[in-house]
Amino acid sequence: MDSPRIRVVSSRGSVANRNRFAHLSLIAAVVIGAVACGDDDLETTVAFRLHGSPPLGLDGRCPESSDPSNLLIEPTSVRLTYRFANGGDLVCDAVLDFGVPGQVVAVPVTSNAGIDVYAELYDDDGTGPVLIGTGLARSADLSRPGEVRIFVTPRHEFVCTPQRGTSARAFHSVTLLPDGSVLIAGGVGAVVSNQYFLTNGLEIYRDGNFTPLSAQGMLPRAFHSATVLADQGDGKIRVAIFGGVTVPGDAATIPALDAPLDGLPGLPFLMRPAATAVGAPTEVLTYDPETSLATVVGVGLGETTPRLMASATPTGASVPVIAGGWIDATRLTPEPNSQGIDTATGTAAFTVDLLALRYGATTTQVAETRLLTWGGHIETPALMRDSFVGEVLQLGGVPTAISIALADPLTPPLSRAFHAAAATGRDNELIVAGGFVIDDVGATVPAGVVVERIRFAAATAVAVLTPDGAPAVPAGYPDALTLADGDVLITGGNPSLPICDPLAPLACAAANAYRYRTQDERLENIDALLVPRYGHKMVQTPDGDVLVTGGMYMGADGLAVLEDGELFNAVAADYDPIADLATGRAIGEAIQPCTVLTAPAQ
């Protein structure tokens, strides 16, 4: 399907009429030219073009870049919502028949303020409109001539981003910034034989585009996290980047991680810190969206303890925490505590001793004042390991570690490491997925029980979740994400032994994807990733799309690090970009209609 165009035209008449119909848009127009509004002539100034995602290449990869692609979905109608940028008031909205030429929408804007233009695509088979895709043009200036592209993603499918990221990376961090863009930082940037080298590369993702960002002095690191710090009112965004592994000296020549070549796991994990690796200290990145410039400084005095292979809360947690890990690459001295990050300064806010020493765990905020640390290679005797599979960090007063009492102690949950975890939309409920099962010598074989639900209470209940249809694939290093509607999305992973070549257990990746429906308490298989990967990261953007970046991939030339990005449109069937305004707008209908005119044929 050809990419339809939404045309914006502006009045050349009196001031009064300019204020009344200052900008108009024409969707799917076949005629471009002047139309009349009263005694005034109107001329095209901005064209909005709807376009789709690029297809996979013959190599099974997303393209490095692509020209705008035609839509892959064919709606019967489109709802256009014009809203002042950055969550402002509704200007007007309109529902248009798709593909009908000459429809003109008058948008009553009296200034050059930025406008967010939302496109919601519907299909109606006679039973009512069904949302099949969405797109957004952010902060459009309707007074400036030119063309603005609206990238449309189909609901509940993975598609390639219009271009790849600017750097290959895995085990990196992704941070949603207050302006709706995503900061992507660090990670493993290259693999040579069995050695893994880090990158300090930064990039910004916004509306389908990746842009490199430079911050001189930024440390290379992987297996880390990040959190946005408090707004200081100067228009700049500050992000504390904490935890992870780094190396002293040139990261391009000094490996930070390694893996054995003989098929025997390097205890205690398949991938381990190299002898030269050290814990990465906390840094604060200051980013100015106006100038696209960034600087970085170390926190220094008062920071959290640098540590290797610790668990850290995902970006976006209101209480960022780092827990456990090793002091150095010898793996002889575990770090015995959890530390909170002060969201004003990036320094340590508190320190609490762990009940069990662990590394390769997850720490997830499951309620306003409660975090749950789960799994990890637990430094306890085998007979006691089940008793310490998880622990709670209780806040709301003096931070305290609390043990977990299982509702069914005779059927304990699986001990796992390097898994993924995400909170559901219900307090004190956690989904854990994938990872490697812990035994007496390490964690090297993917956990056969792939997904479990943890409900923390006086007696904590653990449920094994089996997806609809095909069984879940055991895999380490997957990713999991809490969606805006409270569901949990799980993707990818490393199947390792016994699926992979026993001489190269890290040399294969899974594309499987699952969604836990919190409302229905059900795990379901969903459409797979386009590019199999592990060590990747996901984040949901304000328009409802989940951005998938980076990861490890087995290509024609062996194990490689990905630049490929994908998007998964996770919006609900009743998605409404102005739901926060509480207008009561119905699905596929307008609540504050723009004036719709018809352009004369030319």
N, C-alpha and C positions, 0 to 999 in steps of 0.2 A: 504494500500500500504506500502511495506517495506520502511524503511528510506534509500534513496540512499546515497551513499558515494562519496565524491570528494577526490581523492587521490593526494597527493603532493609528488613528488619524486625528489631527488637531484643527481647531477652528481658526479661520483667518478673519472673523467678523468682529463685532463689537465686543467690548470688555464684558458686558453682561452675558452675552452668549458664550464667550470663552469660559466663563466661570460655570456656566450651566452644563455645557458639553465640551469641556476642555480637551478631553482625549476620548477617542473611540477605538474599538477594536473590531476587526472583520475576521471571522473564522472560516477557513476552508474556502476562501474567495477565489473566484475565477476571473474577476474583474478588478483591476487596480487603477484607481483614478479618483477624480473629485466626485463627491456626492453632496447633496444639499441638505442643510438643516436650517429651516426658515429662509432668511435671505443670505445666509453665510455659506461660503465654500469651505469644504473640509478636505484636507490632504493627508495622505499616508505619511506617518513619521516613524513608527516602529512596527516591525513585523515579528511576531512570536511564532516560531516553528516548532511543532511537536515532532519529536523523532524518537526512535527506539534504540535498542542496544545492538552492538556489533556482534556478529556470530563468532563462534570458536574457529580458530585456524585449523588447517590440516594437521598441525602438530599437536592438537589438543590443548592449545594455550589461547588465552584471550589475546587479541591483537595489541601490538605496542601502541597504536593509535588508529583512529578510523575517522573517515568522514561521517557526517550525520547519517544514520541508518533509518530506513523506513520503519514505520510502526509495524510490529508483528501481531498486534491485536486490532480488531475492527469493532469499534463501539457503535451504538446507535445514537448516543447523545453524549455531550460533554458539558459538565458544569464548570464555569469559570468563576473563580472567587477572587475579587480584588480587595486586598487588605493592606493598610499601611504597614510598612516593614517593621520587623522586630516585635511582632505580637501586638500591633496597633489595632485601631478600630476597623470594622468592616466598611469598605467604600460602597460596594454593591456586588451583586452576583447575577449570573444568568445561566440558563440551561438552553443549549442550542442543539438542534438536530445535526448530527455529524455528517459532514460532506455536502451539506446544502449550500450552494454558493450565494453570496450577496448578503449574508446576515451580518449586521453591523451592531455592535454593542457600545452604547454611549456610557463612558465612565466619568462621573462628575468629580473631577479632581481640580482643585483651584490653586495648586502649587506644584513645584517640582519634587515634592517629597517622594522618597523611594516607595515603591509599591511591590508587595509580594503577590504574584499571580499564580494561583493554584489551578491546575487542570485535573478534573476527576472524570474518568472515562467509564461510561456505563453501557451495559448490554441489556436489552429488554426483549424477552421472547413472548411478551404478552402477559406475564405474571408480575411485572414490576421491574424497576431498574436494579441491576446487579453490578456492583463496582468491580471493574476488571483491571484498572490501572490508574496510576496517579503520576503527576509531575508538578514541578515547581520552578518558577523563575523568581529568584530572590532579589529584592531591592532594585527592581526595574525602574529606570527613569523614563517615563512615558513621553517626555519632552525632547529626548535626544534621538535623532534619526539613526536607523540601523536595524539590525536583526538580532533578536534574542531567542536562543534555543531552549526549549523546555524538554528535558530528557524524561521520558515516560517509562516507568517500570511496571510490568504486569504483576498483579497480586500473586503472592505465594509461589513465585518462581525465582530461581537464581539466574542472573544475567551478568554478562561482562560489563564492567565500567567502560565508558567511551575510550579510555586510554589506560595503559598500565601505570602503576606507580613509578616514581622517579628513581627508586632504589630497591634492589632485592633485599629482603629481610625476613627473618623468622624469629620467634620468641622475643618479640618487640613489645612496645606498648602503643595503645591507641587511646586518645583522650578527647572526649567531646568538649569543645570550648564554648563559652557563653554566647558567642556570635553564631553558633550553629555549625562551624567548621570542625574538622577533626585534626588533631596533632598526632602524627605518627613518628615514633622516635626509636632509634637504636635497633638492636637485634643482631642476630647472626647474619652476616652479609655475604659470606662465601664459605664453601666447603672444598677442601683439597684433600683427597684421599680420606683419611679418618680424622682430619683436623678441621676445627670450626673457628672461623675468624669473625671478629665483631665489626660492626659499623657504628659510627656516631651520626649517621645521616638523619636528617629531619625533613619532613614534608608536611604540607597542609592539603587536606582534601576538602573540596567544597563543590557541591552541585555537579558531580561527575568528573571533576578535574583535580589532578594532583600537581602541586607546585613545590619545588624544592625550597627549603628554608635553611639558612646558614646561621650558625651560632658558634663563633670562634671559641675554642677551648672545651667544647662539649665532650664529655667522656664517652667512649664506646662502651656499650653494655648490652646484656641480654638477660632474660628471665627477671625482669624488673616490672615496676608499676609506676603510676603517676597520678597526681591529684591536682585539681585546680585550687589555687589559694584564693583567699578573700580579695574582693575587689577593692582597690585603693583609690578609685575615683578618677584616675588619670587616663582612662581609655585603654590601658595596657592590660594584658592577661598574663598572670603569673602561674606557673605550673611547677610543682615540686616533683622531681623524678627521683625515685628512691629504690633501693634494693638492687639486686642483680649481681652479675659477675662482670668483671673487667680485667684488663691486663695492664701492667706498667710498660710503657714504651709504645712502640709502633704496632697498633692492632692489626695492620695489614700483613705483618710478618710473624707476629707472636700469637699462637693459637690460644684461645680461651677455653675451649672444650675439646675433648677427644672421645673416640670410641674405638674399641678393639677391632682388629681385622680378622681374628681367628674364629669369630663366631661365638666365643665365650664372653659373656657380659663382663664389662669392667665394673666390678663391684663398687657401689651397690646398685648402679643403674646402667642402662645401655649407653647413655651419654653422661659424661662426668667432667667436672672441672679439670683442666690441664694443670700441670705442676706449677705453671707460672700465674695461674688465675688468682685474683684477689676479690674481695667484696667491694662493690662500688659505693662510694659515699654519696650522700644526697646532694643534688644540685637544684637550683631554682632557675628556670628559664623564664625570661621576660619577653613577651611577644607583643608587638605593636601592629594590630591589623591594618591601621591606616597606612603605614610605611612598609609593611611586610618585613620588618627587621626584627632580629632577636638577639638577645645577649644571655649569657649564662654565668652564674657564680656558684661556688660551693657554699653550702650552708655553714660548714666548719663547726665551731664550738656549739655544743648542744644538740648535734644531729643524732639520728638513730645510729646504732652500731652497724657498720658495713658488714655484710654477711653473704655467704654463698648459698644458693638453692633454698632460700627462705620462701615462705608463703607470704603473699601480699594481697591485700584487698584489690579487687578490680577497680579501674578508674571509675569515678562517679560515686563511690561510697562516701557518705557524709562523715564517717569516722574511718579514715585510712589507717591501716595497721600493717605492720610487718612482723612475722613470727618465725621463730626457729632458725634453721640453717646452720652452716658451719662457719667458723672463724676464718679458716684458710683452706687451701686446696688439699692439704693432707687428710682432711676429713676425720681428724682425730679429736677435734675440740668443737662440739656442738655449741651453738648459741642458745642459752636456756630460757629465753624470755620472749614476750611479745612487747612491741613498742608502738604507741600511737604517734601519728604525725599531726603536729599543730598546723591547722589549716590557715593560720595567719602568717606563720613564719617558715614553715617547713622543718622546724626543729622537733625534737622528741617531746611529746606532750605527757607521756606516762610510760612506765615500765612495769610489767607484771610477769612473774615467773610462770613458765609453762608447767603443767602437771606431768607432761612427758616430753622428752627431747624428740624432735622430729624435723625432717627435711623432705622437700618434695610434697608438702601438704598444700591445702587450700585454706584460706581464711576469708569468710564471707559474712557480710552484714545481713542478718536475718530479721532484725527489728531495730527500732530507733536506738536502743541502748544495749544491743546484744549482737555479738559476733560468734560465729561457729568455725572453729579450726578443725579440719577433717583430714584424716589419713596421714600420709607421709611415712617415711621409713622410721618407725618408732623404736627408740633406743630403750627397749624393755625386753625382759625374757619372753620367749614365745608364748608361754602359758598365760602371761599377763597382757599380751598385746591387745586382745579383744576388749579388755577393760578400758583401754586408753585410745580406742580408735578415733574418738573425737573429744573435744573439750570446748567449753563456752567461756568467752571473755565477757563478763557482765560489767556494764558501765552504769551511769546514772548516780554515781557516788564515788566511792573509792573503787577503782578498777580491780576486779577480782576474777581469778580463774576458777571455774566450777566444773566438776566432773559430770559425766552423763550417765544416768541410770537407764538401762535398756528395758523396754517393756517385755521383751522376750530374750533374756540373757542366754538361753540355750540355743538360740539361732542368731548369733551376732552378725552384724554387717561385715562386708568384705573389707579387709585392710588393703588399701591401695595407695599408690603414689603417682605423682605426675598425671593426675586426672584433671577433670574440669568440674567446677561447681558454680551454681547460680541460685539465688533465692527466687522463690515464686512470688506471686502477688499476695500471698498470705503470710502474716507474721510467723516467724519461727519455723518456716518450712524451707527445705533446701533440696535441690536436685544435684546429685553427684553422678558423673558419667566417665566411663573409660578409665584409663590409667593402667598401671602395672601392679599385679598382685604382689603383696609383700610376703616373703617367706623368710626363713632363717638366714639366708645369705644375701638377699637383696630384693629388687623389684624389677624383673626383666621380662616376664610373660604377661601379655594383656589380660586384664581381669575378665573372667568368663561371665560374671554377673556385671553387665555393662552399665545399667542405670538403676539407681536406688533413690527413693524419696525418704528424707529424714524429717521427722516432725518432732522438734524439741519440746519436751514437757517434763513434768515430774517423772514420768515414765516415757522415755523417748521411743517412738515407734519408727521402725524401718521397714519399708516396703520395696520389694523388687518389682521393677516396672518392665513389662514386655511390650514392645510396640505392636501395633496392628500389622498384619501381613508378615513380611520377612523378618526374621530375628535380627536384633542389633548386632553389629560387628564389633567384637572386642578390639580395642585400639587405645594406645597411649597417646599422650599429648594432643587430645582433642581440644575444642573450645566450647564454652557454654555461655549463654547470655540471657539475662532477664529482659524480656520485651516490655514495651510500654503498657501492654494490656495484662501483664502479670504472668504470661506464659513463659516458657523457657525454650530456647533454641539451642540445639546441640549439633555440631558439625565436625566432620573430618576425623583425623587421627592416624596413628602409626600402628597397623595391625601386627607388625613385628613377627616373632615366632608364634605359631608354626606356619603362618601364611607366607611370610617373606622367605627369601633365600636364607638358610641358617648361617651362611657365611657373611651375610649383610643384612642383619635384622632391622636396620633403620632405612633400608632402601626401598620402601614401598609406602604408599599413602592411601587413605580411604576417602571416598567422596560422600559417604553416607550422611544423611541429615535426619534429625528427629525433632519433633515439637511436643513438649509436654503441655497439654491443655489443662490449665489450673482449674478452670471452672468445672470441667468434666472429669478431672482427675484421671487423665488418660494420656498415654504416650503413643504418638503416631509416627510412622514413616512419612516423610515428605520428599518432594523432588530433591535429587542429590545436587551437591556442588557440581559446577561445570568442570572444575579442575581439582582433582584429588590433592589433599594437602594435610600437613600436620604442623604444629608450632605456629599456626596462624592466629589472627586476632579478629574479633568482631566488635562492632559498636553500632548502636542505632542512632540515626540522625533525626532531627526534629520533623522531617517530612515522612517518617515512618519506615524509611529504607534501612536495612541492616547492611553496613559496609563490611566486607570480608577482605582482609589484606594479608599478603605475604604467606609464609609457610614454606615447608620443605616438600619437594616434588620429585618423583622419579621420572626423568625424561629420557630421551633417546641417548643422551650422552652421560647418563648416570644421575646420581643424586644432585639436585640443584636447589637453589633458593629462588623463590618466586617474587616477581614484581606485580603479578596479575592481581587485579581487584575484581570482586564480584559484588553484586547487590541483590538482596532479597527483600522484596516488598512485603512487609509484615503487617500492613494496616488491616484493621478489622473491616468487616462488611459494611458497618455503619460509620466508617471513618468520616470525620468532618473536620477540616482544618480550622474552623472557628468554634469548635465545641466549647472552648474555654470562655467564649462570650455568652454561653447559655441562651442562645437564640431559639432553641427548639427546632432548628431547621431539619426537615425530613430528608430521607435518602433521595438523592437525585432531584431535589427541588430547590428553588430560590426563595430566600426569606426577605431580601431587600433588593428587589430586581433593578438591574440597570435598564435603561431604556434601550429597546432593541428596534433597530431600523432595518431597512432593506436598501442596499446599494443598487442603483439603476444599472442595467446592462450597458456595456460600452461597445 
